[in-house]
Each structure stands twice: as C-alpha cells, then as structure tokens.
Amino acid sequence: MNNDRTKLLGGEPIIPKICEGSGEPGLVSVLIPSYNRGYILGKTIESVLAQTYRPIEVIVVDDGSKDDTRAIIERFGPAIRYIYQENAGLAAARNTGLAAARGEFIAFQDSDDIWLPWKLQVQVALLQCIPELALVWTDMTAVNPAGVVVSKSHLKTMYHTYQKIKAEDYLSNSGLVKEVCPGSPPDVAQASFRYGDIFSPMFMGNLVHPPTALLRRKHLCRTGGLDLTFAWTCEDYEFFWRVSREGLGALVEAPSMLYRVDAEDQLTKPDLHLYIARGNLVALQRCLEQDGDRIKLPQHMIRRQMAEAYGWVAEEELLSGDRQRAAGYFWKSLRLNPAQKRVLTLFPFSLVPQRLFRLAWSLKQRLSGILSSRVPVAAYKQWPQS
C-alpha cells in the first residue's frame, strides 16, 4: 500500500471548473484514461468506434504510460485524439479529458472494458427524450481476463447499494427502450428503463458504474470536474453523486458492456482497500456537511450507513497494522450502531498488544474463517455487514 496516496484524503475538495458551455449538439465525447494498458487498449477503442451512434469523438488520456500505448493509438490515425500527461492518477486523467471534450454528451470508458454497439445510441435517445436527465447508466456483464462470462447481469452484484435500497422506490418512472429508441436491437428494445431522483439513495453507496454512464454536459458543467483529493480511486462515486444533485438519473436494465474482473492491474486490488474505505468515509462526511438537508432518508438509515463506513475503515486499519487508529474508528462505529456483530467481534483485536494481536488473530482466522469472509471491495461498494 502506498501510504502517500491516503494523505490526500480528508483535506478540502479540489474540484476544477472545466467542460464549460453546452457543447457541440449531438456529439458524444468518449474519454478513455489509460496507464500501461497498451496490451488491451486497442480492443477497447475498437468497441467504441463500433458504436452505431454518430457523431462521436474519442479522447485517450495517457497517464504517463511506460509501455507501447502511444504506438497502439497511432494505429487508429485521426480517429483518436491522444493526450499524454505525467502520471497523476485517474481523477486527473479524466479531468484532462473533460477539459478537451467538445461534445454535448460525455462518456467515460475504462481502458480494459468493451462496449456493446448499441450503448450510446440508446443512451443518447433517452437523454434527448427526457430533458430532466443528467445521466443514463446501464447494467453490465462481468467477464474474466480470458473473456469467459462470470456474471451476465453484474451491476447489482458488484454494487452493494442495490441490496440496501429498493431502486424502484427512487427510479419511480419507467418505460421500454423501444419507446424512445425504436432502432435498438430486438433484445435491448424489450428491456426496461427506470428514472428518477437518485441523490438521496446515493448516500447509501454508488449506483453507477462509470463506463456504463452517459452524462449531459450542461449538468456536468454545474457540477465541476472530479475531485482531485480522490486522486487514485473513489473519485467516481463522489463525482456521480454530485452530478445526481443537478438532474435525474436513468437506469437501462440491460448490460451495455463487458466488464473485466479478476485482473492483476485493476484498481480494486486488495492493497487499495484501506484507501477505498477512507475515501468512502470522506465522501459521506462531506455530503452530510454540505447537503445534509437534501438527503431524504430516515435517520436510522443515515446512522447505519455512517456506522458501516467507520467500521469498514476500522477493519482496513486493523489489517494494515494500525491498531490505535482502528480502535478509534471501531468506537465511532459502535456509538452510531452498537448492534454490529462484525465490529463487536473485531474491536477487541485493536486493543491488545501487537504480539498478542498476531497470535489471537491467527487463532481467530483458523477457528472462524473471519478473514475468508471478507468480500473484495470496489471503489463504489459499501463495506458488508454480517
């Protein structure tokens, strides 16, 4: 774990004012940040260029790659706008892309995922049909590095928020894709879409997987760019949450992309778990301070969410070896919600001397498998309670 990354969290937000104006009508700007992904980036770009919707512009922001990324981009000629910058992290790379984007609509694509051809066509149709929408996102299919399908409908599996709320309570308006996009493929045309105000439920965790989303530029302008205090991960949860404050959100209940899982070079790997947990907590704290009156949730849900956020940080601090910090976060968690079996089980480990801690933790692991029950987390997935 690079501890320098965590030092950024907790300071004042750094949100640049970029991507101004209404943009070129109808144009979709597709932003692809990349770092040492030359071996797979070409396939990602091909999936974007294969979109049935036009016009589009594709902007690749090379965040200081040391591999053959530039050579891969050059193969596509003028179809791709290439921007190189020194390595500064995902949030900075996406902001660079936003500053260069010309379109009325903005899409984020990761450098290792594959879009299905209909994605932008359906999403633009929805945004044009419903002016109140700030963003449209979709389901996704998870595949392993070999391309084998792991989960056909993966959004609600990856994002734990969907188990905490009933999405239909907030996405209360609905329709069929064929009603707004008659030219979509038959299987997609029969899919449903739902839309509504998602600002409050986003307090319970992220609902939006970034590469599935399409945003309206004018809403994004009022939001600002990505917060650079979340330099390496967690930035998209906080960003999409701010976007949802400016307009409604719509979910297309069909997978529009292939999402690669279990790869070695992804930001969801275990050595970032502490950073992710801290970022989640900071996002919640800032929202309560700045927009607490806009969160239309029962107080018991807000308290439970904060308790889980403190508990998640406490567990990751404990596993990283900082028992003193862990104890403080465990205590904050239990003050908000004393009835947490997992927190109550782990709290004592933060209070014993280091030597006893190692012995007790090893014994506990063997007896109960508590470590094996930990679920890999994504930057947008809430710490699971047991």
N, C-alpha and C positions, 0 to 999 in steps of 0.2 A: 504493500500500500504506500503510495506517495503522499506522505503527510502534508506536503506543501499544498496539495490540492484542497485539503479541508480548511486551510487557513482563510480562504476566501469567504467561506460561509459565515453568515451572521453579521456582516457589515451592511452599510447602506446599499440599496439596489443600484445597479449600473445599467440603465435602460436607454440605449441610444434612440434618438428620434430619427428614424430612417423610413425609406419607402413612402415618400410623400406623394400627394396627388392621387387622381383617380385611375391612372394607368391607361395603357392602350386598350380600347374597347375590345373585348372578346379574347385578348391574348392571355394565355396561361404561361407564367414563368415557373419553370421547374428547377428547383435549387438542389444540387447534389454535393454536399460536403464529402470529402474523402481524405483518408490518411492511410497510405500504404495498402491500398486495396486494388492495385492495378490488376491483380490476378482474376478479379471478378467484376470489376467496374464496367468492362465492356458489355457484359450481358445485361447489366442494369440499364445502361444507356440505350441499348437496343430495344429494351422493353418500353422505354419512354418514347423513343422515336416511332415505335409501332402503334402508338395510340391512334384510335380512329378519329379523335378530335383534332382540329386545327383551327386557329394558329397556335403554335407553342414556341417557346424559346427554352433552351436547355443551358443552364449555367452550372459548370462544375467548379467548385472551390477546392483547390488542392491545399490542404492544411499542412504544408511542409513535408510532403511525402519524400521518402528516400528511394523508392522503387521506380518502376517504369510507368508510373501514372501519366506523366506528360506524353510519352510516346503512344500510350493507349488512346489518349484523347485526340492526338494528331491524326490518327487513322480515320476519324469521323469528319475531318475537314471543317468547313464553316458551319456545319450543323450544330456545333457545340461552342459555347463561349467558355474559355478557360481562364481562370484567375488563380494565380499562385500567391500564397502568403506564408510567412513563417508560422510554425506550429503554435496555435493559440487556443485550441480546444473547439469543441463542437458549436458552442453558443456563438463564439466569434466568427467561425466559418459561415454559419447560417446568416449572421448579420451582414457579413460581406456580400453574400448572395442577395440578401434583401435590398441592400443599397444599390446593387447593379440591376435589379429586376425592373422590367418595363411594363409588365402585364397588369390587367385589371384583376386577374386572379393569381394566387400564389400557391404553389405546391411544394412540399418538402419530400424528397426521396432520399433514402439511405443508399449508400454505395454498394450494398450487397443484397438488395432485395429486388424482386421482379414484379412489375405491374402487369395486370391483365389489360388487353387492348381497350376495353370499354370504359375503364375507370374515369378518365377525365370527361368523356362525353356525357355520362350520366350525371356527374357532379356539377358540371357547368350548367346543364339543363335545370337542375334543381335550384342552383343559385339564381339563375335568370328567371325562374318561375316564382320564387319566393324571395322578394327583396329584403325581408327582415333577417334572412340567414346571414350569419357571419362566417360559418364554416360548415362543411359537409365531410363526414368521415364514414368509413365502411368497416365491415368485418374483414378478416384476413385468414389465409391458410398457412399453417406452420409446416416448414419442410426442414429436413436435416441437411448438412453440407453436401450429401450425395444426391439431394433433390427428392428424397422419399418423403411423402406426406406423413407428418406426425399428427396433425390435428387439422381437420378440414375447416372447422369454424373455431378460430383460436382467440378471438378478441376477448370474449367473456371469461375465458380460461386464464389468459395472461393478466388481465386487469381485474384484480380482486374487488374493485369497487362495485362491479355488477352483482356480486354476492351480498353487498351491504345495502343496496337500494333496489327498488323496482324502477328500472329505467322508464317503463311506460308511464309512471306517475309524473315524470318530468317531460318526457317526449310524448306529450299527450295528443298531438296531431299526427295523422298518419295517412298514407296513400300507397299506391303501387307505382313502381318505377315506370311502367308502360304509360301511365297517365301524364307524365312530364317528359318522358324520353321514348317516344314510340319506336325509334330506330335501334334501341338496345337489343342485344342478343335475347332469344326467347327465354332462356332460363333466368336471366337477370331481369327481364321485363316483368316477370311474375313476382319478383321479390318486393318486399315492403320497404318503405322508408318511414321514419318517425322523426318529428322535430318539436322543439320547444326550448324553454329557458334552462340551460344546464349549469348556470353559475353556482347555485346552491349545492347540487349534488357533487360538483367537482371538489367541494370541501372534503368529501369522503374518499377522494382519490381520483386519479386521472381516468377519463373515459375514452380518450382519443389517442390512437396510435399514430404518431406523426406522419409516416409515409402513406397512410391511408387518407389523409386530410387534404381538402382544398379550401383555401380561405379567400374571402373577398378583400381586396386591397384597402378599400376605404375604411373598413373596420380595423384592419391591421394598423393603418396609419394612426388611428386614435389610441391604439394600444402601445405602440413603440415596438422596438426590437426585442430580442431575447436578452434577459438579464445576465450580464457578464459575471455576476457573483456566483452564478451556477456554471462555471466555465467548462466542466468536463462531462457532467451528466445532471439529470433532474431539471434541466433548463426547459424542456418541452412541456412538462406538466404545468409549471408555473406560467409559461407563455400562453398555452392554450386556455388556461384558466382566465388570464387577463383578456384574451380575445372573446371568451364567452360572456364577459361583462358587457361587451359592446353590441351584441346581437345574438340571435338564436342559433342553435346548433341542430344539425340533422344527421341521423344515422341511417345509412343504406344497409339493410340486413342481408348483404351478400358479400362474399370475400372478393376484393378487387386486387389482391396482391399475394405473392408468395413470400412469406417472412422466414428468413433463415434463422434457425435456432441451433444451440449447442456448438457454435463455432468458437475457436480459440481467441479470435481478435475482436470479440464483441465487448461493448462497454458494460454489459450486465454480468461480467465475470466476478467471482467472489471477492477479489481484492478491492473492489469498489463498493462493497455493501455498506461499509461504515459511511462513506461519503454520500451514498444514496439516502441512507437513513437520516443523516444530518440535513441534507437538502430538503427532504420531505418535511421535516420539522420546521425548518426556517420558512418554507413556503406557507405552511399553516399559520405560523405565528404572525407573519406579515399580513396575511389576509384578514385575520381577526382584528389586527390593529387598524388596518386601513379601510376594510369593507365589512366589518363585523355586522353592521346593521342591515346589510344586503343579503346575508346568509339566512335563508328562510328554512331553517331546520330546527327540530326540537332540541332544547338544551342538553338532554341526555345523550343525543347523538353526537353533539359537538364535544362534550366532555369525554365520551368514549373514544372518539377519534383522536383527541389530544393525548389521552392516556396511552393509546396504542402507539402513537408517534413517539412519545417519550420512552415507552417500553422497547420499541424497535431500536432506537439509538442506544439505550442501555445495554441491550443484548450484544450489539455490534461492538460497543466499547469494551464490554467484558471479554469478548472473544479476541479483541485486539490487544488485551493485556492491561488496559487502564481501568483497574477495579475501582479507584476512587471516583472517577467520572461516572462509571457505570452505576455505582451506588446512588449518586445524586439523581441520575435520570430515573432509576427504578423507583426512588422515593417520590419523585414528581408524578410518575405514572400511577402509583398506588394511591396517592392523595386524590386523584381525579376519579379513579375506579379501583377500589380495593378488591373487587371480585375478579381477579385475573389469575387463573391457575398458573399460567406460564411465568408471569412476572413474580408471583409469590414463590415459585419453585427456584427461579434463578437468582433472586435477590440475595439470599444468604451467601452465594458464591462470591459476591462482590465485597463481602465483609470480612472474610478470613484472610490470614497472611498468605503471601504468594505460594509458599511451599505447600501449605495445606490446601490451597485452592487447586493446584495442579493435581494433587492426589485425589481430592474429593471430586473434581470434575471428571477425571479419568474413570473413577468408580461409577459416578452417575451415568456417564456415557455408556458404560458396559451394562449397567442394570436396566436402564430405561430407554436407551437409544435416543436421548433427547436431542443430540446433535443431528442424528439422522432424520429427525422430524422437521428440521429447518428447511423451508422451501426456498429455492433460488428466487431472488427478487429482481424485478426490473425497476427502472427508474420511476415507473408510474404505478407500481403495485404496492399496496399497503401491507404492513407487517401483519402476518396472520396470527390470530388468536387461537389457542387450543383450550 
